[in-house]
């Protein structure tokens, strides 16, 4: 015990002396290195620019290799596993770093323009209207406490899937005078209500006094396709209803090919837009299972190609993305996917799933001339940096259409239900 204490005291004195002798910069760089490094097989991680750094492995030196030159020290991942690395400064242990090497993982980047068709869970209430009854104008739905954004999922114990399911119940209730028993979902809560339809004196039909919708459609961009599972991710942000501004709760949906017909160029205070149409054959190329803050997700029923980068590419985790030059894959004319230059202005090494992990800026003269920067419909365009898929375009800055946000690919893959953190298989004995 006394020996350990003495060793710590001597080590502390030596460390202070080394800092005083000019080792302060490498010491700072050591401290800034994360306590845990996660990377894929075959990837490198630069630890420090200090020329005096060194490292030793406390476990299996088959898993990672150290590479040192006159400018930097980096870790190269050989095979899956978890190991501990000890960083040394002039022979004195400074920091322990856990190195977690993941199985090699690749996806095929997208960039294609896609048409999106969503079917909601139940019917979505998007507004109220006044029914002109013999006793005056009123909204039965509003009187029953139904609010914009509510979802009607059941009427009289029967499941409601589309708008045509509603009308027969409304007319029957009006004729019998028996109020409808409806089940409503609001945010994460579910409740029941009584709703009595009223007769419109001009049209001679019973009405609820509600505007409802059961589907939505739009245009976006494919982000990635995982050939091993057929899973895909697109858009990079949630799809919200145009009237309620609330995320659409998806029952199911489909994606189809789309063609960009023209571009409304963006300017300060006025984001531009891709104008596109669903391809004439309206061939369904995949389904939609999830609509989340990170995009839409499902499975493709066929392989798709962008004609530029059609081979599987490695991905970068959020902490591996760097500020600097990058590219995006997107369509600005017809259905042709092109690569355009951008700059990753800032990136956050997020430890947990979160949107807006990057700030990006369009630098490509051709794209700036064509679109003014980032436009609606470009969301989901994959971001490529140093031969890796690192994320997707999500939002444009309203007052600066050349810039916007990006989401890290790590979180989109997580939302797609793809496990990129799978542990090492049992090693051969």
N, C-alpha and C positions, 0 to 999 in steps of 0.2 A: 504493500500500500504506500509506504513511504517512498519507495523507488518510483512508482507511477507519478506521485506528486512532484518529486524532484525532476523527473523527465519533462513534465508539463511546464514547470517553471523555467527549465533550461531552454526548452523549445520556444517558449514565449519570448525569452530574452533574445534568442537567436533571430526570431521572426522580426522583432522590433528593430534589431540591428540591421537585418537585411533590407527592411523598408527604408531605414535611414541611409543605407548605402546605394539606394536607387532601384530597389525591387518593388516599389510601390505600384507601378503600372501593372506588371504581371499579377501582383496580388489582387488588385482590383478586378482584373479580368477573370481570375479564378473564382472570386466571390460571385461574379455575375453569371457564371455558368450554372444552368439549372441543376437541381439535385437529382433529377431523373431525366434521361434522354431516351426517347422512343424513336426508332427508325426501322426501315424495312431492310431485308436482306439485300446486300449489294450496294446500299447507300452509304454515303459519307456524312459525317457531322463535324464541322470545324469547331474546335474547342476554344482556341485562343490565337491571337496574333503575336503573343509574346514569344521572343526567341529563346527564353530560358526555361520554358515549361517542359515538363516530362510527366509520364504517367506509368502506373503499374497496375496489373490486374491481380485481384485477390482470389479469383476463382479460375474458371476454365479459359485458358488463353486460346482455345480453339474457336471461341464464339466471336470475338472481336479482335481486330488488329489495330495497333497504333501506328500512325504514320507521321513522322516529324521532318520538317525541312527548316530552312532558315527563316521562314515567315510564319509558319503555323503548325498546329498540332491537330490532327483530325482522327476520328474514329471511323473505321470501316467495318460494316457488319458482314460476317461470314455466314452464320447460320442462326436459326431461332434459339432463343433462350434468354435468361436473365443473369447478368453478371454485375459485379461491383468493381468499379475502377477507382483507384486512389490517385489523386493529383498531387504532385510533389513540386515544391519550390525550393531549389538548391538543396535537394535531398530531404526536406522537411515535409511530411504529409500535411496538406492544407485542406483538402476537401475530398469527400467520398461522393461518387456519382453512380447511381444505378443505371445500367444500360439495358434496355429492354428491346430486343431485336424481334420484329414481327415477320411473319411469313411474307414473301414477295407477293405484291398485290398490284393488279393493273385493271384499267377500264378503257373503253374506247370512247374518246371525246365525241361530243355531238356537234352542235352548231346549226342543225337543220331547223327550218321554220316549221312549226307544227300547229295544227288546229286543235283546240281543246273543247270537248263537250262534256259538261257535268250534269248529273242528275242528283237532286238534293234528297236528303232523308226527309220524307213527308213533303209538305208544301210550305214554302216560306212566305210569311206575311211581309209584303213590301210597302204597304200603305193602307190608309183608311179612305172610304168614300161615303158620302151621305146618300142614303136611300130616301127617295121622295115618296113618303107614305101618305095615306089619306089624312093622318094627324100631324104631318110635318116632316121635316128632314132630320134623319138621325142615322147613326152607324151602329147596327146591332153588335158588330164585333168589338167596337170601342167600348160600348156599354158593358160588354162581358169581360172587359179587362185585358183584351188581346192587344199586344203592342207590336209596333214595327220591329222586325227581326225575330219574332217568335216563329216556331216551327210547329205546325199541326201534324201530328203523327197518327192519331186515331180519331175516328168518329163513331160513336155508338159501339165501341169495342172492336171495330174493324180497322185494319191497317190502311193508311192512306199513303199512296206512292206517287200519284200524279194528280194534276188538277181535275181531270175528267172523273176521278173517283169521288169528288166532292159534290157535284151538282145533284145527283139523285137523292142524296141525303138531305140536301137543303130543301128541295121541292117537297119531299115527303114530310119533313118536319113542318114546313109552312102549312101544308094541307091538314095535317093532324093536330097542329097546335102544340105538339110535344117538343120541348127544347132539345137541341143536340147536346149529347155528352161528348166533349172533346178533350183530348189529351194534348197538352202543349209542352214543348221543350223551350226553355229560355235560358240561354247561357249553359250552365251545367245542371240546372234544376228542371224538374218535370212536375207539372201540376194539371189538375182537371178544372174544367169550367163548363158552365151552362150557356148555350148560345141559341137564341130564338130568332130565326130568320124573319124578315119583314117584307111585305108585298110592295113592290115598286108600282105605283098607280099608273104610270105611263106604259111600262113594258108588261105589266100584269104577270110578273114572275117574282118569286121570293129570292131575296138576296141577303148576304152576310154583312155587307158594308166593308168588305176587305178586298184589297188587291193581293193576289197570291201568285207565286211562281214556283215551278218545279224543275227548272233546268237553267243552265247558263252556257254561254259559248264565248270563245275568244281565241287570241293568237299568242304564241310564245315561242321559246327556243329550247330545243333539246340540249341537256347538259352532258349526260354520260349514259353509256349502256354497258352493263356488266355481262359479258357473253356467257359466263359460267352459270349464272342464275337467271338470265334473261331480264333482270330487273333494270329499271332506268330511273333517272331523275331529270326534272325539267323546271324551268321558270325561276327557281331560287327564292321565291317568296309565295305567300299564301294568295289564293284567289278569293277576293271578297265580292259580295253582291254590290252591284253598281248603285243601288238605291239605299240599302241599309248600311253599307260600308262595313258589314260584319263578315267574317270568314264563312264561306259556304261549307256546310256540313255535307259531306259527299256520301251518297248511297252507292253510286257507281259512275262510271264515265268512260269515255274513249278518247284516244288521240288519233288524228289523221294527218296526212301530209298537207302542207299549205304552200301557197305561192305568193311571194311579195309582189304586189302590183305597183306600188309607188311609196314614196317617203314624204311625210310632212316634216320638214326640217325644223329642228329645235332652236330656240333662242332664249335669251335670259327672261325668266318668268313665264315661259311658254314651252314646256317639254314637247318634243316632236313625237311622231308616231309612225310605225310601220303599218301601211295599209295592205292587207293581204286577204286572200280568199282560200277557202278549202279547195284542195285539188279536185278536179272534175270527177274523178272516179270515187271520191270520198271513201277510199279504202281504209278501214280501221287497221292501224298498225300496232295498237296496244290498248290496254285498259288503264283505268285510274282507280287506285285503291285508297289513296290518301292525299289529302289537301292540307298541308301544314305550313307553318311560318317559313319553312325551308324549301317549299316548292310542292310540286305534284309528283306522285310516285306510283309505280305499278309495274306491269310486265309487258314486254314487247312480244308480239307473235311472229316476228320475223326480224332478221338482221337488217340494219339500215347503215348506209354509208354516207360520209360527208364529202368524199372525193379529194380530201386534202390530207387528213391524218386518220387513216382508217385502221391502223394497227393498235393493239392494246398498249397503253402508256402507263408508267408508274404514276402514283399520286404523291402529293406532299401533305404531310400533317400540318396543322395550323402553325406550329412553332418552327416549321421548316421553310415557310414562305418568307421571302425577303423583299425589302423595298428595292425597286429598280425596274428595268425593262421587262415587259411581258407581252403576250399577245392574246387576242380573243378570236374565237371562231364564230362567225355569224353570217346571216344572209341579208343583203340589202337590195338584191335584184333577182327577180324570178325565184328560182330555188337553188341558186349557186352559192355554196358555202365558201367564204374567203377568210384568210388570216389577216388581222389588222393589229398594228402596234399600239400598245398602251403603256402606261407607267403605273406601277403599284406605288402609290404615294406613301401609304402607311399600312401596317398590318399588325394585328393583335394576336399574340400566341395564346389563344384561348384554351383554357383547361376543361371547359364545359361547353356544350352546344349553345351557340348564340349567333344571331344574325349580325349583319354589318361588321364583319371581321376585317374588312379591307376598305381602303379608300383608293379608287383608281381614277386615272385621267387618260382620256383618249389623246394620242399624239400623232396618229396616222393621218397625213394630209388628205388622202383619198376619202377616208371615212368622215373626217371633219367637213370636207367639201360636200359630201353626199347627204349626211344626216345632221351635221352640227355637233355630233358627239353621241351621247347615249339617248336612245329614243324608246318609247313604249313599244313592246314587242321584242325588244332585244334582251329582256330579262331571261336568264338561263344560259346565255352565251358562255361557253366554257372559257376559263382563263388558263393559259398555258405559260409556264415559266421554267426555263432550263430543262426542257424535255419532260416536264411533269404537269399533270392536271392539278391545279391548286385551288380552283374555286369557280364561281359563276357570277356574272353581272346580276345585280338585283334592282337597285334603284338609281335614279338620276337626281342630281341636285337641281332643284327648280330654277335657282338663280345662276347656275353655271352648268349648262347641259354637256359640257365637255367632261364633267366629273360625276362620280357617283359612288355607290357602295358595291362591295362584293361579299359573298358568303364563302367560307372555306369549304372545300369539297369534302373534308372529313365529316362535317355535320350533315351534309346531304346524303352521304353514303349511310350514315347512321340512321337517318330517317327512312331510307329505302329498305332498311332491315338487313343490310349487308354487314357482316361482322369482319371488320378489317383488323381487329385486335385479337384474333383467334390465337390461342396459346400454342406453344410448340407441341408437336406430336411426340409421343414417347420416344426418347432416343434409343438407338439400337444398343443392346447390352454387349 
